[in-house]
C-alpha cells in the first residue's frame, strides 16, 4: 500500500460537484454567535470613517486621529455594556463583542478603547467599590476622565507578583505613599501613559505597619488641569512596530501621596489606623482572585486577534480568487492562485481554523458573560467554574494570537510583493497584532499556566474518585498504556484498517477522540514526570522541573486543541440549517484533519496512528481542500465584513 | 522503555562542565569563510554612521538618507569587485560578501546598493557586450548613472517568461519601440523606479519581422537633465512594510523609441535589417541562460537574510543572557531567560541553524565566484555545474529567507514587549526582511524549481548508468523500499538499538545518512508519481501534477536540508583548531538533531525511525541545548558584529 494508492474520495478525473449556494446570511448569524444582534447593529451603525487606513500617518498624527476616533466611539456607545446595571451595562460579553468588531478596523483604536474601558475602567469596576464606582465610572465612560492601567514594570513582565512599586500606608495623614524604588520598577509599555492618561490604576506592593500584604491596585491621579502632579514621571515608549495610534509610555512615582480611599478595596482594605483586612485569607489566592477579575482582557485580545485574522484572510483569499500566476498547461482557461493545491493548503487550512477558533471564542464569551454578571452583581462566581474559565481564556488567547501571527504572515507571503505594500493593509495587520502574543500574558508563560491547571485538575480527579470511579480510571489508564506501548497491536490494526480508511478519517467522533486521547496521554505522562521531578532535593528541583517545560507546553497545546475542536463540533450540533451544517462539517473536517496532520509525529511516536493512516490523513486534507475551494467565497461572506472595512488595494 | 529512562548524557544532578574559552577570533575567521579578509576590512573601514538607526524616519527622509549613504558607499568601494577586470573587479564572490556585510546595517541601504550594482549593473555586465560595458559601467559604478531593473510586472510576478511589455524592432529607423500594452504589464515593485533611476534595464518580448523571439533585456533611458523623457510613465509604490529607504515604483512605456544597440546582446542580437540571431538555438534555453547569468541576486538575498538574522539573534540572545524573569525557586541566585530550556530551544536551535546556513552560503559564494569569473572572462561556464549551482542558489535562498522570517519572529517574541519597541531594532529587522521570501523568486515557486531540478538529475542518473551501475542502483532502490515498507524489520531494529541510542544519535555520519536517505526516498517516490501524473491525458494533467505540489515542496526542502548539513560538516572537516572543531561539532549536532526532530513525523511514517529513537532525538536536542547554553556568548562573538552595529536599546 503506497501513498499513490490512497486516492482522495473524489477521483481527480471526475469534476468536483459544486453544491447549491447556501444562505450566507444564516452562516454569518451562526458565526456571529450569541451576540449576533449586537454585531449586526455595529455593522449598520459604526461610522464609516472609523475604517479608513492609517498606515501612512506619523506617530503624532496617528495618535491624534485615534484620540478623535475614541471620542466618536464614546458617543456611539457599547463600551458601557461591561459595567454594572446602573451604568447602563450588565453584558460584559456584549462589551467584548463590540471590541471584537473594532478589530476589523485599525487595531490602534481597538486597543486604545480597550485600555480605557476594558483595562482601566474594568479595574475600577471589578476591584473597586461603591466609592470608586460613583465617582469614576461615569466620567470614564464619557471620556471626561482618561485612564491607564499600570501593572507591567520594565524589569517585571510575566511575574506580576514580584513588581517593585510600593504603596506604603502612613496612618498620620491617612495616605498611601506610592513609590518607584528603582528604574527596573518603572511602569512600562503602559497604553496612555505617554500622553493621554489623567489617572492610572497602579499595581503596587501594599505595605502597612511595616508588613507587605502583596500586590494591590490604587487609583493614582497623574495630572491636574493638564499639568503633571508633583512626583509623577512620564516617559514615552516612542515608535513601535505597530499600534502607533496608542501612546505607550512609562510611569515613575517619587513618593506620591494618595488618600487611603484610593485603594481599590473590593478584596482587601486598610482601616484608618492602618490595620489590614481581607475576606480572602491567603495572600496568594487574593492576588489570583484580583487577576481573575481582570480576565476580560485576555478574552478581548483573543477576539481582537481573530477579527484581524479574518480581515487578512479575506484579503489574501479574495486576491487568490482572481490573481493568475502561470498559464494553464494546455492553454485552455486561466488558473488562479487558489487553484493550486499548495495555495489551498496555505490559506484554506487557516480559514478552517479561524472558524474553529471563532466558535471557541463565542463559547468563551458566553461563559465570561455569565460569570462576570455574577461579579457585577457583587457576588463571587463559583470558584471551580471560574478557574476552568480562566484556563480556557488563557489557552484560547494563546491559540488565537499565535494563529493570527502565523496566518497574517502566510497571507503576506501568499500575496507576494503586493502584500508588502502598505496599501494592501497586510503590513499593518501583521505589525499591529504581533504583540498580541505578548500582552495580557506572554503566550509561552500562559501555556504553562494552562498545563499546570490541567495537572491540578488531574490530581483533583484522583482525589474525587470513589472506589468504582477508581477502578474505571485504572482500566482507562491501562487501555491508554496498552495502546501506547504495544507495537504488535497497532500493526495488526494497520492491516485491518486498510479497507476503511477514508470513512473513519472523516468521522467527527473519531477525530475528537484522537484529540482527547492525546491530551489525556500527554497530561498523564506529564503528571508522572512532574511528581518525580518535584520529589527531588530543592537544589535540583529547578532544573528537574525545567526539563519538563516542553512537555508542559505540549500539554497546554493539546488541551486547547481539544477544547477548540469540541466547541466547533458543539456549534455545528446546535445549528439547524442543513446547508450550513453540511458546509461547516467540511470546514470542521479540514480543521481537525490538519491538526492531526501537523501532529502526526506525536501520533506515530505514541502508536496512536499507523504509518498508513498518517499518509491517509494528508490525502484527506488535500481532498477537503479541493472540496472547499469552490466554497471559499461563501465562507468569507460568513465573516460578514462590509467590503469597505477591508480597506485594501488588493480587494477593490 | 519510557521517555524518562532516556536521560541526556549529562545527568541533571551533575553540573555541566564548561570547557576553557576558545579563541573567538579563530571562530570568526572560520565563519567568515573564503572572503574573511574582505569582511575584516569592511568591519574596520566602514563609516560608523552607516549603522545608525533609521526607524523613526518618514519615507521621504529615509529615502534621502539612503541616497546619501549610497554615495558614501560609492566612495568606499567594493561593489566594483563583481565586474570584469578592466573595471577593477573579477571577484563576484567578494562583491556579494560586501553586500552581506551591509546586511548588518539598514537593509534599505543594502538593497538599494544591490539594485544599482547587483541587478542593474549586473545585468549590463552579464547580458551586455563591449558597447554597453564601455559606455555604462564606469558611470554606474561611480553613481553618475543611477539605474533600475525592470523585470517584474503588476500582473506577472513569478512567471517572467509571460511578461507583456514589448520591444518591437522598426528597421526603418533602426530602433526598438518599447511599449506597455495594458496596466497588468506595467513594471512594478521596481527599486529606484519611483524617483532615482535615470535609466532602466527593461525586460520585454522582442518582436522583429512580426515574430516574437521571447524575453530580452534593453537599456531604456528614463530621463534627461532631470526631466522624464516622452512616453515614460512613473508611479510610486508608496509606503511599504519595510525597506522604506528604497523608492520602489512602477514604470510604463508608451511607444518609447530606443536605438537598436540598446539591446543587451550577449546572447542574441538583431541586425540592422531586423534579422534575429543567437548562439543559443532554443528560445527556452536562451531565456534560462539569461536568467542564470543574473543568479547573483539570489545568492545576495540569501546572504543578506543571514546577516539580518545574525543581528536579531544577537540582540535576543544577549538580552536573554541578562534578563531575569522569575525568581529561582528556593531563592538562591537569579535565573535569566536563557536558563529555561524552552528559551534555549527557541533561540539556540536557530543559532545553530544560522551557523549551518552560513557555511552553506560560503560554499555557494565560492562556487559562484568561480563560475562568474568564467563568465566575466567572456566564456560560458560548464552547463551541468552551472545548473547545479543555480539549483543550490535557489534552494539556499529559500532556506535562508524563511529561516530569517521565522527566526526574527521568534526573536521579537522572546524579547516580549521590549521587542515590539522600535528602539530594540527588532521591528525593523522583521519588517525589512519579510519580503526576502518573495523577491528574487517567490520561495514556494523556487522550491518547486529545485525539486524539478532533482527530478531531472534523477532521470539523468538513470540514463547515465551502465549495466553495473544499473544493478547497483536497483539494489539500493530495493534496500530503500525494503527499509521503508517492512514494519517487522524496523521493530527488530528497535530492540537492537535500545542499548546504544545516545552514541549513534550524536554520530555525524548517521545524521547525514538520515538526511540523505530522506532526500533519496522522497525524490524516488516523487519521480514515480510524477511519471504517472504526466502520462495522463492533457486535460487532466494540470490537476494530476498539482496534486503532487506538496510532494515537490517536500523534495525541495529535503534536498536543501541535506546540502546545508553537508556544507556544515565539510566546514568542520576543513577546520584545524581543535577547540573550534569541538564547539562547532556541538553546534552541528544541535542543528542536525533539530532537523530530525522537526521531521520526525516523516521518519516515523516511513519507518526510518523507531518511536524509541524519535523520543531520544528530543532528549538529545535538549541535552545539546544545555551543553551549548554556556557557550552562547562565544558563538555570538563568532559572528564578529561590532557592538555599535547592533544599534539596539536591548544590548547597551
Interface residues (C-beta under 8 A of the other chain):
Chain A: X2 X3 X4 X12 X13 X55 X56 X58 X152 X155 X157 X158 X159 X162 X188 X189 X237 X238 X239 X240 X241 X242 X324 X325 X326 X327 X328 X329 X330 X335 X339 X340 X341 X342 X345 X346 X405 X409 X412 X413 X416 X417 X419 X420 X421 X422 X423 X426 X427 X430 X431 X434 X435 X437 X438 X439 X442 X443 X444 X487 X491 X494 X525 X528 X529 X532 X538 X539 X540 X541 X542 X543 X544 X545 X546 X547 X549 X550 X553 X600 X601 X604 X605 X606 X607 X611 X614 X615 X618 X622
Chain B: X2 X3 X4 X12 X13 X55 X56 X58 X152 X155 X157 X158 X159 X162 X188 X189 X237 X238 X239 X240 X241 X242 X324 X325 X326 X327 X328 X329 X330 X335 X339 X340 X341 X342 X345 X346 X405 X409 X412 X413 X416 X417 X419 X420 X421 X422 X423 X426 X427 X430 X431 X434 X435 X437 X438 X439 X442 X443 X444 X487 X491 X494 X525 X528 X529 X532 X536 X538 X539 X540 X541 X542 X543 X544 X545 X546 X547 X549 X550 X553 X600 X601 X604 X605 X606 X607 X611 X614 X615 X618 X622
